[in-house]
Amino acid sequence: MALLSDLAMLRARVAASGSRLAKRRLVAEYLRELSPEDLPRAVTYLSGRAFPASDPRVLNVRTLPAPAATASPATPLALADVARAFGDVAEAGGTGARRLRESRLRELAERASEAERDLLQRVIYGEMRMGLSEGLVLEAIAEAAGVASAAVRRAALVTGDLTAVAALALGGGAQALSAAQPRVFVPLLPMLAEIAGDVGEALAAHGGVSAMEYKYDGARIQLHGDGEGVAIWSRRLSDVTGSLPDIVDIARRDLRGAPFILDGEVVALDAAGRPLPFQELMRRFRRVRGVEAAAGAMPLSLHLFDCLLAEGRSLLDEPYARRWEALERVTGGRRLAERAVISSAGEGEAFMARALAAGHEGVMAKELQSTYEPGGRGKRWFKLKTALTVDCVIVAADRGSGRRVGWLSNYHLAVRDGDGWAEVGKTFKGLTDREFTEMTERLRALATEDDGYTVRVRPDVVVEVEYNEIQKSPTYESGLALRFARIARLREDKSPAQASTIEELRHLYEHQFTTKGRA
């Protein structure tokens, strides 16, 4: 029986260690001694989760209640006790559910020591910090099992669940890991694409032939079905099934070949069938009440472009061309992304022109032999878009974190508004490490205020900013925000007075609706 106190002590020892190697060894030694029953619980809590990734339950609480002043730890808490309490909290429903959740968590808090309460609070909050991360836990699993980290990492990507991987690694070693398969209703990270400058670049990387698909201005989804149930996850692996009943109906009515896992995009449409802006679509994704009415008022179109699992068989290691054939079988040829296999720049440019004329973002270019790598990004898939740019002035910058510590690296972007400035977004994308260093020195010399996190600067640096779309925004007084802003280049040739204006942005915002619908 694994005790919570041992896990709390491990976390303290990891936090006190300055070496990643030492941290990994501490976690590996701990995992190696656990029973098969306690191993998944420990991995889950060490990863900053209340439940494994394969478990759809959520706590729906923000904090651990404070124990009564007279409370003192009695019987030691086991990991199994925590799992039962978390299960009770997640499953509480109906009248009195809130009171039951709080009561159950308070019981847990009153049985826990101060160090254990701190650990539980971090699990509820969703982040361990102090040197513990999923990446470190993954490496520790590999060390505990005596297998290569790459084998554990691949199994984690394929299964989508680190707790399942821990059981495979410590129970069956490298052989069990190599046999890991995706599981229906356990979401996988989506495969990602690099940016290509033009069609010719994509064709050269793909050996002269590439499959091009419309890049829809919608939201990426992953669709799972087993013949009875259907579930849908967003790009960030949030369960959005309840918000998309119309897509659930399509899956139940039109798709076959279950169990299946499909990759695709949903697009919001106006009454004329034209794509609505991304911001309007997000209202559907966030809605938890009045879902059916919203589905009627804002219908969605489904565009599927990949098949990861069909008839219960993994297709991750199959080439793109075969996965597309499987997708055609599952869909019966319906609701597929617009697609063409091209072998010349002229063909690709014509296809892209059709995508843009239809109001979409651009196109994807995919190598016919490419396998599906969950979470991977590379030249096997490219995205091509027509860049939209405005000239902004940097008016403030936030101090960086992670690998950007020491730099001023999240830039507040503004356009001219009469004699002043209207903020329209932030970005940390587009600069090299050397440019981050140079920009940090330059902005520090322009500093006018510093609250310890954000440095306000004299508006002097002009940057050309690429963006995907201009959105309405309640965050900024300007009422507008640049979506997916990225610094394309410094405009040393321009003075702040030559930056874009808020009037220009308003015009560009309205111009979007020549090809997009308006909600």
Secondary structure, 3 states (H helix, E strand, C coil): CCEHHHHHHHHHHHHHCCCHHHHHHHHHHHHHCCCCCHHHHHHHHHCCCCCCCCCCCCCCCCCCCCCCCCCCCCCCCEHHHHHHHHHHHHHCCCCCHHHHHHHHHHHHHHHCCHHHHHHHHHHHHCCCECCECHHHHHHHHHHHHCCCHHHHHHHHHHHCCHHHHHHHHHHHHHHHHHCCCCCCCCCCCCCEEEECCCHHHHHHHCCCCEEEEEECCCEEEEEEECCCCEEEEECCCCECHHHCHHHHHHHHHHCCCCCEEEEEEEEEECCCCCECCHHHHHHHHHCCCCHHHHHHHCCEEEEEEEEEEECCEECCCCCHHHHHHHHHHHHCCCCECCEEEECCHHHHHHHHHHHHHCCCCEEEEECCCCCCCCCCEEEEEEEEECCEEEEEEEEEEEECCHHHCCCEEEEEEEEEECCEEEEEEEECCCCCHHHHHHHHHHHHHCEEEECCCEEEECCCCEEEEEECEEEECCCCCCCEEEECCEEEEECCCCCHHHCCEHHHHHHHHHHHHHCCCCC
